[in-house]
Amino acid sequence: MAIWNSRGLRGSGLEEEINLTNEKYRDKGLALVQKIPTPITPIEMDKERGHITLAYFEQKSTVDYIGAVQGIPVCFDAKECQTGTFSVQNVHEHQVKFMEDFEKQQGIAFLIIYFKELGKYYYLRFSELSKFWQRAASGGRKSFRTDELDEEYFFTHKGMFYVPYLEMIQKDLNTRE
């Protein structure tokens, strides 16, 4: 039973941007992707503000988002990173396993990481995540730096889409064919 406290709100700005992006994609008929809520049981409430201040997770979550893009199943998790180094421990083993199984079913699994220091997003393909995960599991570095990542998968805000990840999915698909 995991306990949730205020640190659970990290990344909520990124998630809001992705939620707005997903609304735009749906309105344009480009994709149908939804946020998957994590079931929690509140323990303490701030009655003045009406906010949950302490809760526990009822079950392990899989990923933050799941849906379809032009008939292709996709799942992904959104992460924020303050510096240019991302700790692999920010992704849980059950999430990696879910993403691996999702890819085996011909879906596309990835992370969207917002590197706050750079002001850039990164589309981390599951194949890359798996490489870093295996390195950490075998006693190697438990994090990766932005200089270890493929420059082609960094992106920024664009036009009306807050987090334009569809272009990265297309790039990912092109490398798989």
N, C-alpha and C positions, 0 to 999 in steps of 0.2 A: 504494500500500500504506500504509494508515494505521497508526500506532503507537498502542497503547493503554497507558496507565499508570494510576496510582491515580485520576486525575481522571475516569476512565471509570465510577467507582462513584457519581458524583453522581447523585442521583435514585433510588438503589436503595431508599430508604425508601418513596418514593412508589410505585415499581413493586411493592414487597411489599404495600402497601395495596391497590393495584389487583388484584394477583393474588388476594388474599383475597376482595375484592369479587367478582371473576369466579367464584371457587369457589362463593360464596353464590348468585350469579345462576344458575349451572349447576344447583346443587342444587335450586333453586326452579323450574327449567324456564323461566326468563325470558330467558336468553341463553347462547350458547356462544362465548366469546371467549378466545383464547389468546395468550400471550406468544410472540413470534417471536424465537428466539435468534439472535444475530449470530455467525456462525462466526469463530473466532479461532484463531491458531496461537501457542501459548506460546513465548516466547523465554527468559524467566528465571522461576525459581520460588523462593519462600521455602520451603526444605525443612523448616524448623522448624515452620512453620504450615501447610504444604501449600497455599499460595496462589500464584496466578499474579501476578507483580509486573510483568512486561512481556510484551506480546504484540502481534501485528499482526492487523488485520482482513483476512480472506481475500477479502471482497467488500463492496460497499456494502450497507448494510441499507436496508430500505424504511421500515417503521414498527414501533413496538414491539408493537402488538396488532392482531389481525385476527380476525374472526368474524362471527356473525350474531345479531341481536336480533329475535326474533319474525319471522323470515324476511327481515329487512332486512340486507344486508351492511354491516358497519362496519369501519373501520380507524382507528387513532389512535396518536398518540405521546404519551408522558408526559414532562413537563419540570418541573423545579423552578427557582424563581427566588428569590433571597435578598431582593431589594428589590422595589419597586413598578414597576420598569422591566424589560422583557423584550427582550433583543437578538434580532432576527430571524435573526442569524447562528447561533443555536442550532438552527435548522431548516435542513437542507441542501437544496440545489437538487434533488437526485435524490428526496428525500422529498416535496418540494412537487409535483414532476412525477408521482410515484406517486399522491399524494392527488388531484391533478387528474384523472388517468386513472381512478381509482377512482370519483370522483363522476360522471364521464361514463358510467360503467357502472351508474348509478342506485344506487350505494352512498353511504354517509355517511362522510365523512372529517373528523376534527377533532383538536385537541390538548387534553389536560388539563394545565393549568399550575397548579402549586401555588405560590402567592405566600406564601412563608414568613413574611415581615414582617407580612402581614395575617392569616395563619392561614386562608386561604380558597383554594378551587380555582376555576379558571375553565375553562369549556367554550368553547374558541375554535373557532368554526365555520370550515370551510375558506374560505368566502367572506370572512370577516374576515382570516384568515391571508393570503389572496391579495392583499387590499387593502394590508396592511402590507408584504408581499413586493414588490409592484409599486412602492410608494413608495420602498423602499430601493433597488431596482434602477434606479430613474430618478433617483437622486442625492439623494433625500430622507432623512429620519431613518431610521436603521438599527435603531431600537428603537421600542417603544410603551410608554406608561404605562397604569397601571390606570384612570386617569380618561378614557382614550380608548375604554374597553371598555363593552359593554352590561351594565348593572347586573343585568339579569335572568338572566345566565348565570354569575354568581358563585354558589357553593354551598359548604356545609360538610359535615362528617361528619353522618350521620343514622342513628339506630337501629343495626341490626346491620350495615349496609353501610358500609364504611369510606369509599368514594369513590362516592357514589350518582349515577353519571353517566347512568343510564337516564332519569331525569326530564328531564335536559337534552336527550337525544336526542329525547324526545317533544316538548319545546318547539321544538326545531329542526325536526322534522317538521311541526308545526303551522304554522310560518311558511313552509314550502315549498309547502303545499297551496293 
